[in-house]
């Protein structure tokens, strides 16, 4: 299903993260991972049936269920790392997860553009999606066993009311030292969501490119975040040190500002032909194209360097027996931040604020974030390592 939609609707990401509050928070990681990947195979099969039969309701139900699946699996992949890795290895582990995540998004986006063309697109998308789901299920079969860090919840102990469970998790996490780290991570998602949401408009109105140019910029951004994730782990030499976060936030502000200046200068070249749209192959040959791509890549690298140490700090600061809940709370706060960013952006654009001005204002907010990040509680207590 992810391959069927190169850019899923915003509500899917919000639904996926919000569902984290009512997950099986105390299940052993390995069995839960196997369960969720098995569930993924079934959901993808359901979505494929919806695509092949042309049933939009069935496809949308499968899409919503994939959001639930992601909410179940997300806390597993982040919560289990401290049980398999030493403290000095957490940064590298998170870097690889972040890099693989964005590269997988890129691969899915590119595959979607190829698979949806043709008369048998539904069958191709279903086949590739099922292959990916089955490969994931096979891979998780060899996931090392990890004992639960808290007593396993019985079905009767699980709160099946999402709103009440969400309030309980948020009330707990706000009293913990990890709360500011959650806010810092949420800023990354709010900033990234704002940039990526406005990217098609920016390409059309200022860079004068077609949909292929949007795909190129998305590819550069995805690879850049992955590269930044791996780069920060190499620079810190495996030290679980998040002191680089303020510098990364500053780099995000400067690189985003540079990128927008380049975009503004490019738009000036089209003042006499404001409606011109170039094909991607022509756009890539323009003299200013390297400046656009390199400045965007710098922004993405800074973003990867910003978020990976924060995820490591989240794992180290959260109590051992509630790491899964901390990750779930992080998903909830992330979704709220993206909703707020989308609402503010919509109001600003409706009020006549240009896309470049909106992105410039959001980029400038990285400066106070950099100052605030210097005060984050980034060191774990001895019993939390």
C-alpha positions as a Markdown table, in Angstrom:
| # | Residue | x | y | z |
|---|---|---|---|---|
| 1 | Unk | 0.0 | 0.0 | 0.0 |
| 2 | Unk | 2.8 | 2.4 | 0.7 |
| 3 | Unk | 4.0 | 1.8 | -2.9 |
| 4 | Unk | 0.6 | 2.6 | -4.2 |
| 5 | Unk | 0.7 | 6.2 | -2.9 |
| 6 | Unk | 4.0 | 8.1 | -3.4 |
| 7 | Unk | 2.8 | 10.8 | -1.0 |
| 8 | Unk | 0.3 | 9.4 | 1.6 |
| 9 | Unk | -2.3 | 11.8 | 3.0 |
| 10 | Unk | -1.3 | 13.8 | 6.0 |
| 11 | Unk | -3.9 | 12.1 | 8.1 |
| 12 | Unk | -2.2 | 8.7 | 7.6 |
| 13 | Unk | 0.9 | 9.8 | 9.4 |
| 14 | Unk | -1.1 | 11.5 | 12.2 |
| 15 | Unk | -3.3 | 8.3 | 12.6 |
| 16 | Unk | -0.2 | 6.1 | 12.6 |
| 17 | Unk | 1.4 | 8.0 | 15.4 |
| 18 | Unk | -1.7 | 8.7 | 17.5 |
| 19 | Unk | -2.5 | 4.9 | 17.6 |
| 20 | Unk | 0.7 | 4.4 | 19.6 |
| 21 | Unk | -1.1 | 5.2 | 22.8 |
| 22 | Unk | -3.2 | 2.0 | 22.9 |
| 23 | Unk | -0.6 | -0.5 | 21.8 |
| 24 | Unk | 0.7 | -3.6 | 23.7 |
| 25 | Unk | 3.2 | -1.6 | 25.7 |
| 26 | Unk | 4.6 | -4.4 | 27.8 |
| 27 | Unk | 4.9 | -7.3 | 25.3 |
| 28 | Unk | 8.3 | -8.9 | 24.7 |
| 29 | Unk | 9.9 | -7.2 | 21.7 |
| 30 | Unk | 10.6 | -10.2 | 19.5 |
| 31 | Unk | 7.2 | -11.9 | 19.7 |
| 32 | Unk | 5.5 | -8.5 | 19.3 |
| 33 | Unk | 7.7 | -7.8 | 16.2 |
| 34 | Unk | 6.7 | -11.1 | 14.7 |
| 35 | Unk | 3.1 | -10.5 | 15.4 |
| 36 | Unk | 3.1 | -7.0 | 13.8 |
| 37 | Unk | 5.0 | -8.2 | 10.7 |
| 38 | Unk | 2.5 | -11.1 | 10.3 |
| 39 | Unk | -0.2 | -8.5 | 10.7 |
| 40 | Unk | 1.4 | -6.4 | 8.0 |
| 41 | Unk | 1.3 | -9.3 | 5.5 |
| 42 | Unk | -2.4 | -9.7 | 6.1 |
| 43 | Unk | -3.1 | -6.0 | 5.8 |
| 44 | Unk | -1.1 | -5.7 | 2.6 |
| 45 | Unk | -3.1 | -8.6 | 1.1 |
| 46 | Unk | -6.3 | -6.8 | 2.1 |
| 47 | Unk | -5.1 | -3.6 | 0.5 |
| 48 | Unk | -4.0 | -5.5 | -2.6 |
| 49 | Unk | -7.5 | -7.0 | -2.9 |
| 50 | Unk | -8.9 | -3.5 | -2.7 |
| 51 | Unk | -6.6 | -2.3 | -5.5 |
| 52 | Unk | -7.2 | -5.3 | -7.8 |
| 53 | Unk | -11.0 | -5.2 | -7.3 |
| 54 | Unk | -11.1 | -1.4 | -7.5 |
| 55 | Unk | -12.7 | -1.1 | -4.1 |
| 56 | Unk | -11.7 | 2.3 | -2.7 |
| 57 | Unk | -13.3 | 1.6 | 0.8 |
| 58 | Unk | -11.3 | -1.6 | 1.1 |
| 59 | Unk | -8.1 | 0.1 | 0.1 |
| 60 | Unk | -8.7 | 3.0 | 2.6 |
| 61 | Unk | -9.4 | 0.5 | 5.4 |
| 62 | Unk | -6.1 | -1.2 | 4.6 |
| 63 | Unk | -4.3 | 2.1 | 4.6 |
| 64 | Unk | -5.7 | 3.0 | 8.0 |
| 65 | Unk | -4.8 | -0.5 | 9.3 |
| 66 | Unk | -1.2 | 0.1 | 8.0 |
| 67 | Unk | -1.2 | 3.2 | 10.2 |
| 68 | Unk | -2.1 | 1.0 | 13.2 |
| 69 | Unk | 0.6 | -1.5 | 12.3 |
| 70 | Unk | 3.2 | 1.2 | 12.1 |
| 71 | Unk | 2.1 | 2.5 | 15.5 |
| 72 | Unk | 2.6 | -1.0 | 16.9 |
| 73 | Unk | 6.0 | -1.6 | 15.3 |
| 74 | Unk | 7.6 | 1.8 | 15.8 |
| 75 | Unk | 8.0 | 1.5 | 19.6 |
| 76 | Unk | 9.4 | -2.0 | 19.1 |
| 77 | Unk | 12.3 | -1.0 | 16.8 |
| 78 | Unk | 13.3 | 2.0 | 19.0 |
| 79 | Unk | 12.5 | 0.4 | 22.4 |
| 80 | Unk | 14.4 | -2.9 | 21.7 |
| 81 | Unk | 17.7 | -1.3 | 20.7 |
| 82 | Unk | 18.9 | -0.7 | 24.3 |
| 83 | Unk | 18.3 | -4.4 | 25.1 |
| 84 | Unk | 20.6 | -5.5 | 22.2 |
| 85 | Unk | 23.2 | -2.7 | 22.1 |
| 86 | Unk | 25.6 | -1.3 | 24.6 |
| 87 | Unk | 25.3 | 2.3 | 25.6 |
| 88 | Unk | 28.1 | 3.4 | 23.3 |
| 89 | Unk | 26.5 | 1.5 | 20.4 |
| 90 | Unk | 23.0 | 3.2 | 20.6 |
| 91 | Unk | 24.0 | 6.2 | 18.5 |
| 92 | Unk | 25.2 | 3.9 | 15.6 |
| 93 | Unk | 22.1 | 1.7 | 15.9 |
| 94 | Unk | 19.7 | 4.7 | 15.7 |
| 95 | Unk | 21.7 | 6.2 | 12.8 |
| 96 | Unk | 21.3 | 3.0 | 10.8 |
| 97 | Unk | 17.5 | 2.9 | 11.6 |
| 98 | Unk | 17.1 | 6.5 | 10.6 |
| 99 | Unk | 19.1 | 6.1 | 7.4 |
| 100 | Unk | 17.3 | 2.9 | 6.4 |
| 101 | Unk | 13.9 | 4.5 | 7.1 |
| 102 | Unk | 14.5 | 7.4 | 4.8 |
| 103 | Unk | 16.1 | 5.3 | 2.1 |
| 104 | Unk | 13.1 | 2.9 | 2.3 |
| 105 | Unk | 10.8 | 5.9 | 1.9 |
| 106 | Unk | 12.8 | 7.0 | -1.2 |
| 107 | Unk | 12.8 | 3.5 | -2.7 |
| 108 | Unk | 9.0 | 3.2 | -2.1 |
| 109 | Unk | 8.4 | 6.6 | -3.7 |
| 110 | Unk | 10.5 | 5.8 | -6.8 |
| 111 | Unk | 9.0 | 2.3 | -7.1 |
| 112 | Unk | 5.5 | 3.8 | -6.9 |
| 113 | Unk | 6.2 | 6.1 | -9.9 |
| 114 | Unk | 7.3 | 3.0 | -11.9 |
| 115 | Unk | 4.6 | 0.5 | -10.8 |
| 116 | Unk | 1.5 | 2.7 | -11.2 |
| 117 | Unk | 2.0 | 3.1 | -15.0 |
| 118 | Unk | 0.3 | 0.5 | -17.2 |
| 119 | Unk | -2.9 | -1.4 | -17.3 |
| 120 | Unk | -1.9 | -4.0 | -14.7 |
| 121 | Unk | -0.6 | -1.5 | -12.1 |
| 122 | Unk | -2.8 | -2.9 | -9.3 |
| 123 | Unk | -1.3 | -6.3 | -9.7 |
| 124 | Unk | 2.3 | -5.1 | -9.8 |
| 125 | Unk | 1.8 | -2.9 | -6.8 |
| 126 | Unk | 0.2 | -5.7 | -4.9 |
| 127 | Unk | 2.9 | -8.2 | -5.8 |
| 128 | Unk | 5.8 | -6.0 | -4.9 |
| 129 | Unk | 4.1 | -4.9 | -1.6 |
| 130 | Unk | 3.4 | -8.5 | -0.7 |
| 131 | Unk | 7.0 | -9.4 | -1.5 |
| 132 | Unk | 8.3 | -6.6 | 0.8 |
| 133 | Unk | 5.9 | -7.6 | 3.6 |
| 134 | Unk | 6.9 | -11.2 | 3.4 |
| 135 | Unk | 10.6 | -10.3 | 3.3 |
| 136 | Unk | 10.1 | -8.3 | 6.5 |
| 137 | Unk | 8.3 | -11.1 | 8.2 |
| 138 | Unk | 11.1 | -13.5 | 7.2 |
| 139 | Unk | 13.8 | -11.1 | 8.5 |
| 140 | Unk | 12.1 | -10.6 | 11.9 |
| 141 | Unk | 12.1 | -14.3 | 12.4 |
| 142 | Unk | 15.8 | -14.1 | 13.2 |
| 143 | Unk | 15.4 | -11.1 | 15.6 |
| 144 | Unk | 17.2 | -12.0 | 18.8 |
| 145 | Unk | 15.0 | -12.7 | 21.8 |
| 146 | Unk | 14.9 | -9.9 | 24.4 |
| 147 | Unk | 13.2 | -10.3 | 27.7 |
| 148 | Unk | 10.5 | -7.8 | 28.6 |
| 149 | Unk | 11.7 | -4.9 | 30.8 |
| 150 | Unk | 8.4 | -4.9 | 32.6 |
| 151 | Unk | 5.8 | -7.5 | 33.5 |
| 152 | Unk | 3.8 | -8.6 | 30.5 |
| 153 | Unk | 0.4 | -7.0 | 30.3 |
| 154 | Unk | -2.7 | -9.3 | 30.3 |
| 155 | Unk | -5.6 | -8.5 | 28.0 |
| 156 | Unk | -7.6 | -7.3 | 31.0 |
| 157 | Unk | -4.9 | -4.9 | 31.9 |
| 158 | Unk | -4.8 | -3.1 | 28.6 |
| 159 | Unk | -6.7 | 0.2 | 28.3 |
| 160 | Unk | -8.6 | -0.2 | 25.0 |
| 161 | Unk | -9.9 | 3.5 | 25.1 |
| 162 | Unk | -7.3 | 5.5 | 23.0 |
| 163 | Unk | -8.2 | 8.9 | 24.4 |
| 164 | Unk | -7.9 | 7.8 | 28.0 |
| 165 | Unk | -4.7 | 5.8 | 27.3 |
| 166 | Unk | -3.3 | 8.9 | 25.5 |
| 167 | Unk | -4.0 | 11.2 | 28.4 |
| 168 | Unk | -2.4 | 8.7 | 30.8 |
| 169 | Unk | 0.8 | 8.3 | 28.8 |
| 170 | Unk | 1.1 | 12.1 | 28.2 |
| 171 | Unk | 0.5 | 12.8 | 31.9 |
| 172 | Unk | 3.3 | 10.4 | 32.8 |
| 173 | Unk | 5.8 | 11.6 | 30.2 |
| 174 | Unk | 5.4 | 15.3 | 31.0 |
| 175 | Unk | 6.7 | 14.6 | 34.5 |
| 176 | Unk | 9.8 | 12.8 | 33.2 |
| 177 | Unk | 13.2 | 14.3 | 32.2 |
| 178 | Unk | 12.6 | 12.9 | 28.7 |
| 179 | Unk | 9.8 | 15.3 | 28.0 |
| 180 | Unk | 12.0 | 18.1 | 26.5 |
| 181 | Unk | 13.6 | 15.6 | 24.3 |
| 182 | Unk | 10.2 | 14.6 | 22.9 |
| 183 | Unk | 9.5 | 18.2 | 22.1 |
| 184 | Unk | 12.9 | 18.6 | 20.3 |
| 185 | Unk | 12.2 | 15.5 | 18.2 |
| 186 | Unk | 8.7 | 16.8 | 17.4 |
| 187 | Unk | 10.2 | 20.0 | 16.1 |
| 188 | Unk | 12.2 | 18.0 | 13.5 |
| 189 | Unk | 9.0 | 16.4 | 12.3 |
| 190 | Unk | 7.0 | 19.6 | 12.3 |
| 191 | Unk | 9.8 | 21.4 | 10.3 |
| 192 | Unk | 10.3 | 18.5 | 7.9 |
| 193 | Unk | 6.6 | 18.1 | 7.3 |
| 194 | Unk | 6.3 | 21.8 | 6.5 |
| 195 | Unk | 9.1 | 21.7 | 4.1 |
| 196 | Unk | 8.0 | 18.5 | 2.3 |
| 197 | Unk | 4.4 | 19.6 | 2.2 |
| 198 | Unk | 5.2 | 22.9 | 0.4 |
| 199 | Unk | 7.8 | 21.3 | -1.9 |
| 200 | Unk | 5.5 | 20.7 | -4.8 |
| 201 | Unk | 4.2 | 24.3 | -4.7 |
| 202 | Unk | 7.8 | 25.6 | -4.4 |
| 203 | Unk | 8.9 | 23.5 | -7.4 |
| 204 | Unk | 5.9 | 24.6 | -9.5 |
| 205 | Unk | 5.9 | 28.3 | -8.7 |
| 206 | Unk | 9.6 | 29.1 | -8.1 |
| 207 | Unk | 11.7 | 26.4 | -9.6 |
| 208 | Unk | 9.4 | 25.9 | -12.6 |
| 209 | Unk | 9.9 | 22.2 | -12.7 |
| 210 | Unk | 7.5 | 19.3 | -13.3 |
| 211 | Unk | 6.6 | 16.4 | -11.0 |
| 212 | Unk | 9.9 | 14.7 | -11.8 |
| 213 | Unk | 11.7 | 17.6 | -10.2 |
| 214 | Unk | 9.7 | 17.1 | -7.0 |
| 215 | Unk | 10.8 | 13.4 | -7.0 |
| 216 | Unk | 14.5 | 14.5 | -7.5 |
| 217 | Unk | 14.3 | 16.9 | -4.5 |
| 218 | Unk | 12.6 | 14.2 | -2.4 |
| 219 | Unk | 15.3 | 11.8 | -3.3 |
| 220 | Unk | 18.0 | 14.3 | -2.3 |
| 221 | Unk | 16.3 | 15.0 | 1.0 |
| 222 | Unk | 15.9 | 11.4 | 1.8 |
| 223 | Unk | 19.5 | 10.5 | 1.0 |
| 224 | Unk | 20.7 | 13.6 | 2.9 |
| 225 | Unk | 18.9 | 12.7 | 6.1 |
| 226 | Unk | 20.3 | 9.2 | 5.9 |
| 227 | Unk | 23.8 | 10.5 | 5.2 |
| 228 | Unk | 23.5 | 13.0 | 8.1 |
| 229 | Unk | 22.4 | 10.2 | 10.4 |
| 230 | Unk | 25.5 | 8.1 | 9.6 |
| 231 | Unk | 27.8 | 11.1 | 9.6 |
| 232 | Unk | 26.9 | 12.2 | 13.1 |
| 233 | Unk | 27.5 | 8.7 | 14.5 |
| 234 | Unk | 30.9 | 8.7 | 12.8 |
| 235 | Unk | 31.8 | 12.1 | 14.1 |
| 236 | Unk | 30.8 | 11.3 | 17.7 |
| 237 | Unk | 32.7 | 8.0 | 17.5 |
| 238 | Unk | 29.8 | 6.1 | 19.1 |
| 239 | Unk | 29.6 | 8.4 | 22.1 |
| 240 | Unk | 25.9 | 8.7 | 23.1 |
| 241 | Unk | 26.4 | 12.5 | 23.2 |
| 242 | Unk | 23.5 | 14.8 | 22.1 |
| 243 | Unk | 25.5 | 18.0 | 22.6 |
| 244 | Unk | 25.7 | 18.2 | 18.8 |
| 245 | Unk | 22.0 | 18.9 | 18.7 |
| 246 | Unk | 22.2 | 22.7 | 19.1 |
| 247 | Unk | 24.8 | 22.9 | 16.4 |
| 248 | Unk | 22.7 | 20.8 | 14.1 |
| 249 | Unk | 19.7 | 23.0 | 14.7 |
| 250 | Unk | 21.8 | 26.0 | 13.8 |
| 251 | Unk | 23.0 | 24.2 | 10.7 |
| 252 | Unk | 19.4 | 23.6 | 9.8 |
| 253 | Unk | 18.6 | 27.3 | 10.0 |
| 254 | Unk | 21.6 | 28.4 | 8.0 |
| 255 | Unk | 21.3 | 25.7 | 5.3 |
| 256 | Unk | 17.5 | 26.3 | 4.9 |
| 257 | Unk | 18.1 | 30.0 | 4.6 |
| 258 | Unk | 20.8 | 29.4 | 1.9 |
| 259 | Unk | 18.4 | 27.0 | 0.1 |
| 260 | Unk | 15.6 | 29.5 | 0.1 |
| 261 | Unk | 17.9 | 32.3 | -1.2 |
| 262 | Unk | 18.9 | 30.1 | -4.1 |
| 263 | Unk | 15.3 | 29.3 | -4.8 |
| 264 | Unk | 14.4 | 33.0 | -4.8 |
| 265 | Unk | 17.3 | 33.8 | -7.2 |
| 266 | Unk | 16.2 | 31.0 | -9.5 |
| 267 | Unk | 12.6 | 32.4 | -9.5 |
| 268 | Unk | 14.0 | 35.8 | -10.6 |
| 269 | Unk | 15.4 | 34.2 | -13.8 |
| 270 | Unk | 11.8 | 33.3 | -14.8 |
| 271 | Unk | 10.3 | 36.8 | -14.2 |
| 272 | Unk | 9.7 | 37.1 | -17.9 |
| 273 | Unk | 8.2 | 33.6 | -18.3 |
| 274 | Unk | 6.4 | 32.9 | -15.0 |
| 275 | Unk | 4.3 | 30.1 | -16.4 |
| 276 | Unk | 7.2 | 28.1 | -17.9 |
| 277 | Unk | 7.5 | 24.5 | -16.7 |
| 278 | Unk | 10.6 | 22.4 | -17.5 |
| 279 | Unk | 10.8 | 18.7 | -17.7 |
| 280 | Unk | 13.1 | 17.1 | -15.2 |
| 281 | Unk | 15.8 | 16.3 | -17.8 |
| 282 | Unk | 15.9 | 19.9 | -18.8 |
| 283 | Unk | 15.8 | 21.2 | -15.3 |
| 284 | Unk | 18.8 | 19.1 | -14.2 |
| 285 | Unk | 20.9 | 20.8 | -16.9 |
| 286 | Unk | 20.4 | 24.3 | -15.7 |
| 287 | Unk | 23.5 | 26.1 | -14.3 |
| 288 | Unk | 21.8 | 26.8 | -10.9 |
| 289 | Unk | 20.6 | 23.2 | -10.4 |
| 290 | Unk | 23.7 | 22.1 | -8.4 |
| 291 | Unk | 23.2 | 25.0 | -6.0 |
| 292 | Unk | 19.6 | 24.1 | -5.4 |
| 293 | Unk | 20.4 | 20.4 | -4.8 |
| 294 | Unk | 23.5 | 21.0 | -2.7 |
| 295 | Unk | 21.8 | 23.5 | -0.4 |
| 296 | Unk | 18.8 | 21.1 | 0.1 |
| 297 | Unk | 21.2 | 18.2 | 0.8 |
| 298 | Unk | 23.0 | 20.3 | 3.4 |
| 299 | Unk | 19.6 | 21.0 | 5.1 |
| 300 | Unk | 18.8 | 17.3 | 5.0 |
| 301 | Unk | 22.2 | 16.3 | 6.4 |
| 302 | Unk | 21.7 | 18.7 | 9.3 |
| 303 | Unk | 18.3 | 17.3 | 10.0 |
| 304 | Unk | 19.7 | 13.7 | 10.2 |
| 305 | Unk | 22.5 | 14.9 | 12.5 |
| 306 | Unk | 19.8 | 16.7 | 14.6 |
| 307 | Unk | 17.4 | 13.8 | 15.2 |
| 308 | Unk | 19.6 | 10.8 | 15.7 |
| 309 | Unk | 21.2 | 11.9 | 18.9 |
| 310 | Unk | 17.8 | 12.9 | 20.2 |
| 311 | Unk | 16.4 | 9.4 | 19.7 |
| 312 | Unk | 19.4 | 8.0 | 21.5 |
| 313 | Unk | 18.8 | 10.4 | 24.4 |
| 314 | Unk | 15.1 | 9.3 | 24.4 |
| 315 | Unk | 16.2 | 5.7 | 24.9 |
| 316 | Unk | 18.7 | 6.5 | 27.6 |
| 317 | Unk | 16.6 | 8.9 | 29.6 |
| 318 | Unk | 13.3 | 6.9 | 29.6 |
| 319 | Unk | 12.9 | 4.5 | 32.6 |
| 320 | Unk | 13.9 | 0.9 | 31.7 |
| 321 | Unk | 10.5 | -0.5 | 32.2 |
| 322 | Unk | 8.7 | 2.3 | 30.3 |
| 323 | Unk | 10.8 | 2.8 | 27.2 |
| 324 | Unk | 8.0 | 1.5 | 24.9 |
| 325 | Unk | 5.6 | 4.0 | 26.4 |
| 326 | Unk | 8.1 | 6.8 | 26.0 |
| 327 | Unk | 8.4 | 6.0 | 22.3 |
| 328 | Unk | 4.6 | 5.8 | 22.0 |
| 329 | Unk | 4.3 | 9.2 | 23.7 |
| 330 | Unk | 6.9 | 10.6 | 21.3 |
| 331 | Unk | 4.7 | 9.4 | 18.4 |
| 332 | Unk | 1.7 | 11.2 | 19.9 |
| 333 | Unk | 3.6 | 14.5 | 20.4 |
| 334 | Unk | 5.0 | 14.2 | 16.9 |
| 335 | Unk | 1.6 | 13.9 | 15.4 |
| 336 | Unk | 0.3 | 16.9 | 17.4 |
| 337 | Unk | 3.3 | 19.0 | 16.2 |
| 338 | Unk | 2.6 | 18.1 | 12.6 |
| 339 | Unk | -1.1 | 19.0 | 12.9 |
| 340 | Unk | -0.2 | 22.3 | 14.4 |
| 341 | Unk | 2.4 | 23.0 | 11.7 |
| 342 | Unk | -0.1 | 22.1 | 9.0 |
| 343 | Unk | -2.7 | 24.3 | 10.5 |
| 344 | Unk | -0.4 | 27.3 | 10.9 |
| 345 | Unk | 0.9 | 26.8 | 7.4 |
| 346 | Unk | -2.6 | 26.7 | 5.9 |
| 347 | Unk | -3.6 | 29.9 | 7.8 |
| 348 | Unk | -0.5 | 31.7 | 6.7 |
| 349 | Unk | -0.9 | 30.7 | 3.0 |
| 350 | Unk | -4.6 | 31.6 | 3.1 |
| 351 | Unk | -3.6 | 35.0 | 4.5 |
| 352 | Unk | -1.4 | 35.7 | 1.5 |
| 353 | Unk | 2.0 | 34.7 | 2.9 |
| 354 | Unk | 4.1 | 33.3 | 0.1 |
| 355 | Unk | 5.6 | 29.8 | 0.3 |
| 356 | Unk | 9.2 | 31.1 | 0.4 |
| 357 | Unk | 8.3 | 33.5 | 3.2 |
| 358 | Unk | 6.5 | 30.8 | 5.1 |
| 359 | Unk | 9.5 | 28.4 | 4.8 |
| 360 | Unk | 11.9 | 31.2 | 5.7 |
| 361 | Unk | 10.0 | 31.9 | 8.9 |
| 362 | Unk | 10.0 | 28.2 | 9.8 |
| 363 | Unk | 13.7 | 28.0 | 9.1 |
| 364 | Unk | 14.4 | 31.0 | 11.3 |
| 365 | Unk | 12.7 | 29.2 | 14.2 |
| 366 | Unk | 15.6 | 26.8 | 14.2 |
| 367 | Unk | 17.7 | 29.6 | 15.8 |
| 368 | Unk | 15.7 | 29.8 | 19.1 |
| 369 | Unk | 15.4 | 26.0 | 19.0 |
| 370 | Unk | 19.3 | 25.8 | 18.9 |
| 371 | Unk | 19.5 | 28.1 | 21.9 |
| 372 | Unk | 16.8 | 26.1 | 23.8 |
| 373 | Unk | 18.5 | 22.7 | 22.9 |
| 374 | Unk | 21.6 | 23.7 | 24.9 |
| 375 | Unk | 19.5 | 23.3 | 28.0 |
| 376 | Unk | 18.1 | 19.8 | 27.2 |
| 377 | Unk | 18.7 | 17.1 | 29.8 |
| 378 | Unk | 20.8 | 14.9 | 27.6 |
| 379 | Unk | 22.7 | 12.7 | 30.1 |
| 380 | Unk | 21.1 | 9.6 | 31.5 |
| 381 | Unk | 21.2 | 8.6 | 35.1 |
| 382 | Unk | 23.3 | 5.5 | 35.9 |
| 383 | Unk | 20.3 | 3.3 | 36.3 |
| 384 | Unk | 18.9 | 4.4 | 33.0 |
| 385 | Unk | 21.9 | 3.4 | 30.9 |
